[in-house]
Amino acid sequence: MSVIEVRGRRPLKGELIVQGSKNAVLPMMAASVLNKGITVIDNVPGIQDVFCMMGILDSLGCCCALHKHRLQIDASGLCGASISRCDMEAMRSSILLLGPLLGRLGEAAVYEPGGCMIGKRPIDLHLMALKRLGAAVEEGGEGKPLTARAGRLSGAMVEFPYPSVGATENAICAAVAASGRTVLTGCAREPEIEELCRFLTAMGASIRGAGSRVITIEGGLALHDCHYRAGGDRIVAGTYLLAAAGTGGEIVLTGAGARELCPVLCVLKRLGGFLYEEEGLLFFKSQGRPAALTAVTGPHPGFPTDLQSVLMAVLSVADGESAVRETVFESRFATVGELVKLGADIALSGDTARIRGLGCLKGASVEAKDLRGGAALAVAGLLADGATRISGCGHIMRGYEDICRDLACLGASIAWR
Ligand code: EPZ
């Protein structure tokens, strides 16, 4: 099931419940090792990255079980602090275990994490924060793991020069286990950071300021079992809303909060859509062919880099010339070549893509190069005349529970082959 076939040129129409958020659930899973007991998370999506994180937790002595989107993690038996190179390279989020393992066991040994090839993805900010909290870090290299040790972490002032999502998450988890007060400044403000803090608070931690640049943690409190429900995935929701804008559709989403989606909703309005939220439902109705626009990705509340390629797919059929500038990752334009195979008129210059909108795209065979780029190709297929075949869909399955099921539920002609 790694090829998707799409037949385009039908407006999306219908209602859909959005899956739980990958980028909220993965850090929560990592943070669950801070509790020497049982953590239950509801609304967990059945995606490859979640299965992969479950495998890593099991290899460390935890016991994970996922049933009907309810994930139970028993971390009472946690005994290992070393993650194999193969597990680390399976995804980027493996690095999110560094802070929690250090906090719980006083040591951790890891390799460079893997993940989508979207540019250099160093971990210097993660390490800087952990060192400020008292960890002694020995960088690996030459097949050796990086090791971090701390008898007991202690609260400190940590200033991030750039609001890295993962580094902020690692620092929060380590600070929860550290003794005393930690003040993190220059933090990432993504909704997933707020969600991690709500989760840790449900576990007994004391955290103030989540969602702002400054987060204060009173560390060292006793943690306890908790039961938490993860929110909907704003990137998955954004993918389907943009697809509706591109196809001239009309959709209703449940489980996607307008607040978290604010930067995406602003762009949808500029594309030419009517939007409103009522009692947990998000309504979107396109007002015709999308309008051309200029967009710049940025840390939250900027336009999410994770939707940059999906937006480009939609702008390929917009009325006029658009420009999209990528400022978060240095090489996140790998999907442009595939969109061009579908007839898109896109020219790249440095960090900016210029897109001349056409009446429609043409179906062709293309290959998913990364997770969000793969989703963008599915959206582009909806905007193309004829059939589009997408290979390399293992990437898409890392983050979308079943993109074919979801889009078919909204009336698209799309299936796994
Ligand atoms: C998270 O990645 C998300 N992943 C990404 O989503 C998302 O694209 C990204 O945040 C930005 O929003 C998860 O939440 C699991 P960063 P993360 O650290 O934490 C530089 C998806 O498709 N940086 O905020 O890895 C880095 O090179 C994925 O779901 C450093 O320089 O992102 C990049 O240019 C892809 N040093 C920028 O910061 C560091 O130590 C943003 O990275 C860390 C990061």
Residues whose N, C-alpha, C, O or C-beta is under 5 A from the ligand:
A	BS01	EPZ	N23 S93 K120 R121 P122 I123 D124 L125 H126 P163 S164 V165 G166 A167 T305 D306 V328 F329 L371 R372
